[in-house]
Amino acid sequence: MNRLGRHPELVALGSVAIGVAVVVAKVVVGLLTGSLGILSEAAHSFLDLAASGFTFAAVRTSRKPADTEHPYGHGRTENLAAFAEGVLLLITATFIAFEAVRRLAAGGSPVNPAGYAFALLFGTLLIEAVRAAVLRRVGRLASSDALLADATNRLSDVLSTVGVIAGLLGVRLGLSWADSVAALLVAGIVARAAGVIAWRSGDILIDRAPAGAEKQLREAIRNVDGVREVRTVRVRRSGPNLIGDASIATGRMLSVEAASALTKDVKAKARSVMPTLDLAVAVEGQAEQGDLVERVHAAAARNGGVRDLHNVTVEREADGSLHLTMHAKLPGDQTLATASRTSRELERSIRAELPEVTRIDIHLEPMEPQVVPGEDVTARNAQLAARIRQVVESHPEVRRLVDVELSDRQNRLYAHVVAEVAGEISLEHAHEIESQLEEMIRREIPETHEVVTRVTA
C-alpha cells in the first residue's frame, strides 16, 4: 500500500477501469429488471466514472513541476477536480430524486427482483467497499484531495447500494413502492457526499487557511534566533502541498548575508513543522526607539554615501537634546568638496531619523586600500617579539600571550598581539585592556608603527 502511495495515478487509473465494468453491469441489470433503484445506481456510477476520470487527470497534472505559466505549481488541479466531482454528484442526486418522486406519484412501475440483480448488487457492494478503502489509504499517503474525494464517493456508493438491496427486498415482499423509496434514499446519500466534497474543495479554491496552520507557523518562526517580530503569516493549500508567506522583523542593520541566512533558518524551521510547505519570507527592519545608535546606523545606510560609520557616540544633554559624534569613511581619492556634500547629506538623514538632535559632529576619514603589501618578519625580529611578550605578560590581568606577529608594510613595523584574559569580564573591560596593552607596547617599543591587540578567553 505504501508503494501505491508513491504512485497515486496508477490507483486513479485502476479506479476508472473498475468504474467502467460496474456501469455496464448496472445498466444491463437495471434494464432487465426495470428497477429504478438499480438504474439510479447506474446513473450514479456513470457520473462516478466521469469523476474518476477527472481524478486521474488531476492527479497526473498536479504532480507536474511549476513552470513559467504556473509558478505555484499545478496542485490546485486536484481541488478543482474534487469540486467538479461534487457538482456532478449533486446533479445525479437531483435526477434520481426527481424520477423517484415521479414514480411514487404515478403509482410505480413493475420491478423484477431477480436473483441476478441481488448478485450484482452484492458484488458491487464488495467492490466499492474495497475501492473506498484503497482510495482513502492512498489518498492520505499521497495527500491527494482528488483521491480522498473519490474515496468519499465510493463510500456513498456502498451506502446507496445497501438502500437499493433493501428496496428490492421490499418489492419481493409485495411493497411495489419500496424501489422508489430506495432510490430516494440513494439520492439523499449522494447529495450529502456531494455537499461534503464540494464544500471542502471549494474552501481550498477560495484560499481558506488550513485549520490552525497559521498559528502553528507563527509560533515556529517566533522561536528562530534573530526574529524580533512576526508581522504577517498566510498559508493556503494547493493540492497535496501548502504555500505560504511570512513577514518578519529583525535588526535594522542586519547585513544582506545575515538576512539571507535568517531567511534560510526560518524556512527550515517552517519545514520542520509543515514538511510540504513552500514558504516565501520577507525580512523587514524593526525600529526600536530606544536603540539610538542603531537608528543612526540605519539613517546612514539609507543615505548610502558613507562606506563605513563607526565610533558613534550619543550624548544626552541636560535639556534632553542629543549631541552626536561619529567617524565616517569615504573613498580617499574624493575631493574635500565632494566629501563635505556627502557629510551634509548624512547629517540631514540623521536629523530626519532623530529630530531631537541639536548637534552632529562627523569626523571624515579616507578608506583604507583593499590590499596592502606586507611581509611576516617575526622570525627576523625574534628579540623584538620577545620584548613584546614581556610587556604583554607584565599586565596584571593577562594570563598568557597566545600569539604575536610582526609585519613589515612599506618599511613600517606593525605588531599583532593575541592575549588570554579571564572570560568573566565584560566586553567593555576587555576593550580597556586591549587599549592599555597597545599603549604599553608603543611606549616600551617605539619601533612599532602600529599595534593591534586582541584579548580572548
N, C-alpha and C positions, 0 to 999 in steps of 0.2 A: 504493500500500500504506500510506503514511503517513496518507493521508486516511481509510482504513478503520480505522487505529489509533485515530482520534478518534471513531469510531462503531462500537464493538465489538458493539453489539446488532444491527446490520444483518448483520454476519458470522455471528453466532449464529443469526439467523433464516434466513439462506441455508443454513446447515448443516442446519437442521431440514427445509427443503424438499427438499434433496438426499437426506436420510435417508429420507424417505417414498418417494421413487421407487426407491431401492435396495432397501428392504424388500419392496416389492410385486414387483419383478423377481425377487428371490431366492426368494421364496415360490412364485411361479409355476413357475420353472425347477426348483426343488427337488422340487416335487410331480410335475412331468412326468418327471423323470429318476430319482426315488427315491433321490437321493444324500443320505446323512446329512450329509456334509461341507457341501453347499450349504444344507440345511435348518438345520444348526447355525449356519452363517453368517447365515441369515435371522433366526434367533432372536437371534444376537449383534447384528445390525443393528437389530432391533426394540427391544432394550433400549438400544442406542446412540441410537436415535431418542428414547426417553424421556429419556435422559441429556442429549441435545442440547436437549430442551425445558426441562429443569432449568437448563441453561447459559444459555439465552435469558432465562428468567425471572430467574435470579440476576444476570446482567449488567445487566439493566434495573433491578432492585431495588437493587443495590449502588451505583448512581450517584445514588440519591436522597440529598438532604442530610440531615443529622442533624435529629431532631425531639425533642419532649419525651419520647416513649416510647423513642427510640433515640438517646440523647445522644452516643454514639460512632459514629453513622452506621450504614449497612447493609452495610458491606464484608464482614462475616462470611457474608453470604448466598452469596457465591461459594465460600467454603471449604466451607460446608455442602453446596452443590450438587456440588462435586468429590468430597466424601466419599460422598454418596449415589450418585454415578456409579460409584465404586469398588465399593460394595456390590452394585449391580446387575450389574456385570461379574463379580463373584465368583459370584453366583447363576447367571449364564449359563454360566460355565466349569464349574460343578458339574453342571448339566443336560447339557451337551454330553458331558462325560466319562462320566457315568453311561450315557447312551444308546450311546456308542461301545463301552464295555466290554460292555454287554448284547448288542450286535450281534456283537462278536467271540466272545463265549461261545456265542451261538446259531448261529454259522456264517455270519453276514452276511446281507444282503438284496440282491436283484438291483438293480443300478445301471446306468442307461443313460448312458454317457459321450458324449452327443450333442454335435454341433458348436456348437449354440446355447448349450449350457452353458459351453463354453470361451469363447465370445464374450462372454457375460455376465460371467464371472469376470475376463477381461482388461479389459473395460470398467470393471468395479468397481475393479480394481486401479489403473487410471489415475485414476479419480475420487477414490478415497480418498487416493492419494498427493498429489494437488493440494490436497484438503481439509486434510490434515495439515500441509502446508507453509504454507497460508494461515492456518490457525488458530494455528499456532505463532508465525508472524510477528506477527500482530495481537495475540495474547495477550501477547507480550513488549512490544510497543509500548504496549499499554494496561495492562500489569502486572495481567492478569486470570488468576487461578488457574483459574477455571472454563474459560476458553478453552484454557489450556495443558493442562488435564486432558482436554478434548475432543480436542486435537491428539494427545496420547499414545494415546487411544482409537483415533483414526483410523490411527495408525501400527501399532497392533496389528491393525487390520483388514487393512492391507496385508500384513503377515507371515502372518496366518491365511489370507488369500486365496491366497497362494503355496502354502501347505500343501494347500489344497483342490484347486488345479490339479494338484499333484503326485499327490494321491490319485486323481483322475480319470484321469490318465495311467497310473497303476498298474493301474486297472481295465481300461483299454483293452489293456494288456499281459497281461491274464489274471489279475491278482492281485486277487481279489474282496475281500480284507481291507484293501486299500490305502485305500479310502474311510474306513473306520472308524478306521484309524491316523491318517489326515489329520485326522479330527475330534478325536482325542485331542491332536494337535499344536495344533490351534486352541484347545482347552480350556487347554492349558498356556500358550500365548501370552497368552490373555485373562486368565488367573489372575495371571500376572506383572504385566501392565499394571494390573490392578485393585489388586494389592498396593501398587504404587508410588503410585498415585493416592490410595488410602485412607490410606497411611502419611503422605504429605506433608500432605494436608489435615487429617488427624487431629492432627498435630503443631501445626498452626496453631490448631485449635479448642481445644486444651488449653494455648494460650498459650506454646508453646515459642519462646524468643527466636531471631530470625534469627541465623545464624552470624556471629560477630564484630561484631554491631551494637552491643552494649553497650560493648565495649572501644573501638570507634571513637568512639562518642558521648562516653564518659568522657574520652578524650584531647582531643576537640574542646572540651568545656566547660572542662577544666582550663586551657586556654590563653586563656580570656576574662579580661580585666583586672578585678580586683575579686573574683574567686573564689579563696578561700583553700583550700577543700577540696571535693571532690566526694564526697558521702557515699553516695548510692544512685543507681543508674541502672537503669531497666527499660524494655524495648522489646518490643512484640508486634506481630504483623501482623494486619491486618483488611482482607481483600480486597486491593485494589491499594495500600493505604495502610499506614503504620506509626503506631502510637500508643505514646507513651512518657511516663514521668515521671522527674524527677530532683530530688534534694535536694542543695542546695549550701550551704556555709557561707561567711560573709563577716564583715566587721567588725560587732561588736555594736551600734555606734552609728550604723549606716547609716540614713539617713532613709527615709521611705516613698517619696519621689520617687526617691531613688537606688536603692532596692531594685527599684522598678518598671522603671527604666532598665536595671539589671543583668539583670533577667528578660528584657527585650526583646533585649539583647545575646546572652544565652545561647541564646534561641530562634533568633535569626538565624544564630548560629554552627552550631547543630544543623541548620538547614535547608540550610546550605551544604554539609554532608557527606551529609545524607539529605533530599532535596527533598520527599519525601512524608510526612515525619514531623510529627505533631501532638503537641507536647511540652508537658506541664504541669510548671512549675518551682516548687519550694518553697524559699524563702530562709530560712536559719536563721543565728543569730549563733554565731560561734566564740569560745569562751572561751580566751583566751591568758593563762596565769597570769602571764607576765612583764609584761604591759601593765597596770600598776596604775591609771593614770589612766583608761584606757578602762573598766576594771571599776567604778570609782567612778561614771562617767557612766552605765554600764549599770544600776547599782543605782538611781540617781536616776530613770532612765527607767522602770524597773519601778514605782517608788514613785508617780510621776505627779503629785505635788503641786507640784513645782518647775517653773516655766516655763523658767528659764534657769540653768544651772550653769556657772560659768566660774572662771578663776584657781585651778584645782585644783592644789595642791602636796602631794606625798607626801614626807614627811621620814622617813628611816630612822634610828632611834635607835641608840645604841651597843649596846643589848641585843637588837637585831633587831626591836623593835616598831616600829609605824608611827604617825606623827602627821600627821593630815590637816588642811589648811586649804583653804577654798573660799568663793566668793561665790555666793549663790543669790538669784534674783529672784522676787518674788511680787507679786500684784496690790496696787497701792498703797492701795486702799480697804479692805484687810483690817485687822481689829483685831490688836493685838500678840499677844493670846492665841491667836487662830487661826493666825497665822504661827508662833508658838512650837510649837504642836502639829505643824504641818507640818514644822518643823525637826527635832523629836524623831523623827517617823516616818521622815524621810530618814536620820537618824543610825542608826536601827535597821536600815534596809535596807542601808546601807553596811557595818555591822558583820556582818550576815549574809553579805555577799559577801566581806568581808575580816576574818576573826576575829582576825587578829594586830594589828588597830588598837587602840591604847590611848587615843588622844585624837583628838577631831574638833571642830574649830572652824569653825562655819558663820556667815559674815557675811551678814545678810539685807539685801536692797535692794529698793526698790519698782520695779515695771516702768515703763518709760517709756511715755508715751501713744503710741498708734498713729500719730497725725498731730499735728504741731505747726505752728502758723502761723509763717511766716518770709518774708524778702524778701532777694533778692540786691542788696547795696548796694556792690558792689565799685567800680562806676563813680563813686559819690558819695564814695568814700573812697580815691581814687587814690593820694594821698600815703601813706596808711597801708599800702596794698598794696605800694607801692614800698619802704617801710621793711622790710616782711616779706621782700621779695625780697632786700634787702641782708643781712638776718640769716641767711636760709637759705643764700645763696651764700657766706657767710663760713665756713661749716662746711668743714673741710678735705677731707671725703670726698664732698661734694656736687658733682656735675659741673655741674648746671644746675637752675634752678627750672622745672618743667614747667607748673605752674598754681597760682594762688592765687585763692580766692573768699572774700568776706566776706558773712556772712548776719546779718540783724537778726532776732532772735527775742525778742519782748516787751522791746524796748529793750536787749537784750544782744547783744554782738558775738561772733560765732563765726567763727573762721578755719579754712579748709580748704586744706591745702597738699599739693602733689604734687611730689616732688623725685627727680631721677635720680642713682643711685649705681652703683658697679661691680657687675656681675652675678655676679662670682665669690665675693662674700662670703656668709656663712651667713645664714640667716633670723634666727637669734638675734642676730647682729651688726647686721643691718638693723633689727631692733626696737630695739636700743640707740640707733641713730642717730635713729630716729623720736622716742624719748623725749628725747634731747638737744635735738633741734630744737624740740619742744614747750616744753621748759624755757627755751631761749634766747628764743623768741618771747614767752612770758609775762613773762620778766624784762625784756626790752628794750621790749616794747609792752604795758604793763599794761592798756591799754584793752580788750584781748581777754578776754572772759569764759571762753572755752574754745578750745583749739586741737586740731585733728585733723590729724595728718600721715601721709603715706604715701610710702614710698620705693619706687621701681621701677627696673628695669634698663633 
